Amino acid sequence: MQLDNSVIVITGASSGIGAATARAASRAGARLVLAARRADRVQDLAAELGRAVGVRCDVTDQEQVGSLVQAALDSFGRIDVLVNNAGQGLQATTEQIALADFRAVLELNLVAPLALMQAVLPTMRRQGAGSIVNVSSGTTFADVPGTGGYVASKIAIERLSAIARNELDGTGIVVSTIIPFATDTEFLSSIRAGRADAEAMTAGADFDTPEQVADAILELIGSGAARADLVPAAYGGTR
Ligand SMILES: NC(=O)c1ccc[n+]([C@@H]2O[C@H](COP(=O)([O-])OP(=O)(O)OC[C@H]3O[C@@H](n4cnc5c(N)ncnc54)[C@H](OP(=O)(O)O)[C@@H]3O)[C@@H](O)[C@H]2O)c1
C-alpha cells in the first residue's frame, strides 16, 4: 500500500501513538481522518497537518462509528487504510476485576475495532483494496499479574485480525497487527481501573517513543505483513 495520497482513518488520534501516526502519515503524503472523543485535539491536529479532518467519535458507539466513516467518504471519497488504535488499559487481578470494567475494556479494545472493520470493509471491497492495522500490546507476551483483563482484549483482537486476514485473502484487503512494547504516552495515566506497574510492563527496559511505534505502523501498512512487534527479544519479541 502506497501512503502518498492515500486516505487513512486513525482512531485514538488525540494523543500518543495515534497522534504520532497521524504526523508521520501526513509527512508521507497521506490524507487523514482523525478520530477521538476529544474533538478539539483532533481538529487542532487536522488543521495543523492540512489535508486532514478531525472527527469527534466515541468508537464504542456504533452510530458514531457510522458517522466517522461517512465523514471520511464525504471528505475524501475513499478509505485506503484504517488504523484501529483507540484503546485503554485495565489493571486488576482476576479475583478483583470489576465486570463492568472488563466489559468496558472489551467494548473499546475488541468490539469497537470489529465495528470499525465492518464499517470500512464495504468501501474497501468496492475499491478492491485496503489495509487495516489493529493495535495489540506486548503485554500479551507475558503473564504479568493484574493484566488479565487488558491482555484478554488484546489477544482476542490479535486472533480476530489473523482470521479476518485469511477470510479476506484474494480481495486486495490486508489485515495486520502491530504489537507495541511499553510506549511513552498518556496510556499509563488513563488506565480504566487500577495503576499499571511501569516496571513490571518493561522489566526495566526503556519505554519507546510514540514516533517509533508510528514508524512501525507505517512500515506495516507498506509491507502488508501479518504482524510486527516492537517487543525486545529478551521478552520473546522479534526486536
Ligand atoms: N503506551 C503503551 O505502553 C502501549 C503499549 C502497547 C499497546 N498500546 C496500545 O496503543 C494504543 C494507543 O495507546 P497510547 O499508548 O497512544 O495511549 P493514549 O495516549 O492514552 O491514547 C489512547 C487514545 O485512545 C482514544 N480513546 C480512548 N477511548 C476512546 C473511545 N471510547 N473512543 C475513541 N477514542 C478513544 C483516546 O482519545 P480520547 O480520550 O480523546 O477519546 C486516545 O487518543 C492502545 O490501543 C493501547 O492499548 C499502548
The ligand as an SDF file (V2000), in Angstrom:
LIG
                    3D

 48 52  0  0  0  0  0  0  0  0999 V2000
    1.5070    3.0440   25.6830 N   0  0  0  0  0  0  0  0  0  0  0  0
    1.8240    1.7590   25.7600 C   0  0  0  0  0  0  0  0  0  0  0  0
    2.6970    1.3580   26.5540 O   0  0  0  0  0  0  0  0  0  0  0  0
    1.1490    0.7680   24.8340 C   0  0  0  0  0  0  0  0  0  0  0  0
    1.7740   -0.4700   24.6460 C   0  0  0  0  0  0  0  0  0  0  0  0
    1.1630   -1.4010   23.8090 C   0  0  0  0  0  0  0  0  0  0  0  0
   -0.0270   -1.0920   23.1750 C   0  0  0  0  0  0  0  0  0  0  0  0
   -0.6270    0.1260   23.3840 N   0  0  0  0  0  0  0  0  0  0  0  0
   -1.9000    0.3900   22.6860 C   0  0  0  0  0  0  0  0  0  0  0  0
   -1.6980    1.5070   21.8440 O   0  0  0  0  0  0  0  0  0  0  0  0
   -2.9450    2.1370   21.5910 C   0  0  0  0  0  0  0  0  0  0  0  0
   -2.7870    3.6400   21.7620 C   0  0  0  0  0  0  0  0  0  0  0  0
   -2.4900    3.9110   23.1150 O   0  0  0  0  0  0  0  0  0  0  0  0
   -1.4930    5.0790   23.5730 P   0  0  0  0  0  0  0  0  0  0  0  0
   -0.3550    4.4160   24.2330 O   0  0  0  0  0  0  0  0  0  0  0  0
   -1.2510    6.0310   22.4760 O   0  0  0  0  0  0  0  0  0  0  0  0
   -2.3740    5.7220   24.7520 O   0  0  0  0  0  0  0  0  0  0  0  0
   -3.0830    7.1450   24.9050 P   0  0  0  0  0  0  0  0  0  0  0  0
   -2.0970    8.2490   24.7090 O   0  0  0  0  0  0  0  0  0  0  0  0
   -3.8200    7.0580   26.1980 O   0  0  0  0  0  0  0  0  0  0  0  0
   -4.1210    7.1700   23.6710 O   0  0  0  0  0  0  0  0  0  0  0  0
   -5.3170    6.4540   23.6900 C   0  0  0  0  0  0  0  0  0  0  0  0
   -6.2130    7.0250   22.6180 C   0  0  0  0  0  0  0  0  0  0  0  0
   -7.4340    6.2760   22.5900 O   0  0  0  0  0  0  0  0  0  0  0  0
   -8.5050    7.1890   22.4960 C   0  0  0  0  0  0  0  0  0  0  0  0
   -9.7410    6.6210   23.0640 N   0  0  0  0  0  0  0  0  0  0  0  0
   -9.9280    6.0780   24.2830 C   0  0  0  0  0  0  0  0  0  0  0  0
  -11.2220    5.7310   24.4310 N   0  0  0  0  0  0  0  0  0  0  0  0
  -11.8510    6.0690   23.2670 C   0  0  0  0  0  0  0  0  0  0  0  0
  -13.1810    5.9580   22.7890 C   0  0  0  0  0  0  0  0  0  0  0  0
  -14.1650    5.4180   23.5520 N   0  0  0  0  0  0  0  0  0  0  0  0
  -13.4620    6.4170   21.5620 N   0  0  0  0  0  0  0  0  0  0  0  0
  -12.4910    6.9510   20.7810 C   0  0  0  0  0  0  0  0  0  0  0  0
  -11.2150    7.0820   21.1690 N   0  0  0  0  0  0  0  0  0  0  0  0
  -10.9100    6.6420   22.3940 C   0  0  0  0  0  0  0  0  0  0  0  0
   -8.0440    8.4220   23.2690 C   0  0  0  0  0  0  0  0  0  0  0  0
   -8.7320    9.5640   22.7880 O   0  0  0  0  0  0  0  0  0  0  0  0
   -9.9110   10.3420   23.5710 P   0  0  0  0  0  0  0  0  0  0  0  0
   -9.6700   10.1700   25.0430 O   0  0  0  0  0  0  0  0  0  0  0  0
   -9.7570   11.7500   23.0920 O   0  0  0  0  0  0  0  0  0  0  0  0
  -11.1740    9.6900   23.0750 O   0  0  0  0  0  0  0  0  0  0  0  0
   -6.5840    8.4820   22.8710 C   0  0  0  0  0  0  0  0  0  0  0  0
   -6.4290    9.2220   21.6730 O   0  0  0  0  0  0  0  0  0  0  0  0
   -3.9420    1.4880   22.5300 C   0  0  0  0  0  0  0  0  0  0  0  0
   -4.7230    0.5340   21.8190 O   0  0  0  0  0  0  0  0  0  0  0  0
   -3.0810    0.7770   23.5630 C   0  0  0  0  0  0  0  0  0  0  0  0
   -3.7190   -0.3330   24.1250 O   0  0  0  0  0  0  0  0  0  0  0  0
   -0.0540    1.0560   24.1910 C   0  0  0  0  0  0  0  0  0  0  0  0
  1  2  1  0
  2  3  2  0
  2  4  1  0
  4  5  1  0
  4 48  2  0
  5  6  2  0
  6  7  1  0
  7  8  2  0
  8  9  1  0
  8 48  1  0
  9 10  1  0
  9 46  1  0
 10 11  1  0
 11 12  1  0
 11 44  1  0
 12 13  1  0
 13 14  1  0
 14 15  2  0
 14 16  1  0
 14 17  1  0
 17 18  1  0
 18 19  2  0
 18 20  1  0
 18 21  1  0
 21 22  1  0
 22 23  1  0
 23 24  1  0
 23 42  1  0
 24 25  1  0
 25 26  1  0
 25 36  1  0
 26 27  1  0
 26 35  1  0
 27 28  2  0
 28 29  1  0
 29 30  1  0
 29 35  2  0
 30 31  1  0
 30 32  2  0
 32 33  1  0
 33 34  2  0
 34 35  1  0
 36 37  1  0
 36 42  1  0
 37 38  1  0
 38 39  2  0
 38 40  1  0
 38 41  1  0
 42 43  1  0
 44 45  1  0
 44 46  1  0
 46 47  1  0
M  CHG  2   8   1  16  -1
M  END
$$$$
